[in-house]
Amino acid sequence: MAIITLTTDLGYKDFYQAALKGSILKILPNATIVDVTHEIQAFNIPRAAFILKNCFNYFPTGTVHLIGIDTVYNKFQKYVALSYNGHFFVGSDNGIFSLIIGEKPDKVVEINILQDLKFLHFPLTDILVKAACHLALGGQLNQIGEPITGIKKLINLHPGLEANQINGSVIFIDTFQNVITNITKDFFAKVQNGRKFTLFLRKHETIRHLSWHYNEVPEGEKLCLFGISNHLEIAINKGNASGLLGLKINDSIKIEFG
């Protein structure tokens, strides 16, 4: 089965994402196309990377993940295809792949498919679709590009550590307005080492207990837990944590242990 996922900033108001799907189906009429999201804010590489990073492993091995973020032609930026952990990724080498996989890919090539001048301003539906369909059909990476040694790297903002304190930040707010931080489960456990903690929020709010699920507290009460992303998440049971607690992307989060 040929599965291609789509993660783009094309939205739904214009014809762009429909044209993208049509371009795939013209080559692979029986392709299974899965929309991860088309609602990434324009050029928001970190948000797109966070979403795809947390869902790609749920797909069968052999799935091709086509990423349409910042794919307009740029002479200083190449298009690449790579394999990692049984999956294929296709897109612009703008740093997004380093945020998704967090390590060196198994194999990566710079795509050398010739641009069709009819699609000069929309290479996503031409070069990148052709590469994705080739891989979905079982083709090899070296048939669509030249091997290269690495990909462009972007660095995630890591939490800081001071004596008995973690200084983190908000990196994502989901549809339910749950607030996700850059503090991972492993990092938290290592620093906590069995000690009690106090999580300080804006408006002088605090949380002192780690929950296992959202319904562990009464409706309307705040909580923190490690969700599906394995990052520390701040939520309100059936409520709007971001709005009610005044938390936005890049806001600081402090945790004291003792």
Stockholm file with secondary structure:
# STOCKHOLM 1.0

chainA/1-258         MAIITLTTDLGYKDFYQAALKGSILKILPNATIVDVTHEIQAFNIPRAAFILKNCFNYFPTGTVHLIGIDTVYNKFQKYVALSYNGHFFVGSDNGIFSLIIGEKPDKVVEINILQDLKFLHFPLTDILVKAACHLALGGQLNQIGEPITGIKKLINLHPGLEANQINGSVIFIDTFQNVITNITKDFFAKVQNGRKFTLFLRKHETIRHLSWHYNEVPEGEKLCLFGISNHLEIAINKGNASGLLGLKINDSIKIEFG
#=GR chainA/1-258 SS CCEEEEEESCCSSSSHHHHHHHHHHHHCTTCEEEEEESCCCTTCHHHHHHHHHTTGGGSCTTCEEEEESSCSCCTTCCEEEEEETTEEEEEECSSHHHHHHCSCCSEEEEECCCCCGGGTTCGGGTHHHHHHHHHHTTCCGGGTEEECSCCCCCCCCCCEEETTEEEEEEEEECTTCCEEEEEEHHHHHHHHTTCCEEEECGGGCEECCEESSGGGSCTTCEEEEECTTSEEEEEETTSCHHHHHTCCTTCEEEEEEC
#=GC SS_cons         CCEEEEEESCCSSSSHHHHHHHHHHHHCTTCEEEEEESCCCTTCHHHHHHHHHTTGGGSCTTCEEEEESSCSCCTTCCEEEEEETTEEEEEECSSHHHHHHCSCCSEEEEECCCCCGGGTTCGGGTHHHHHHHHHHTTCCGGGTEEECSCCCCCCCCCCEEETTEEEEEEEEECTTCCEEEEEEHHHHHHHHTTCCEEEECGGGCEECCEESSGGGSCTTCEEEEECTTSEEEEEETTSCHHHHHTCCTTCEEEEEEC
//
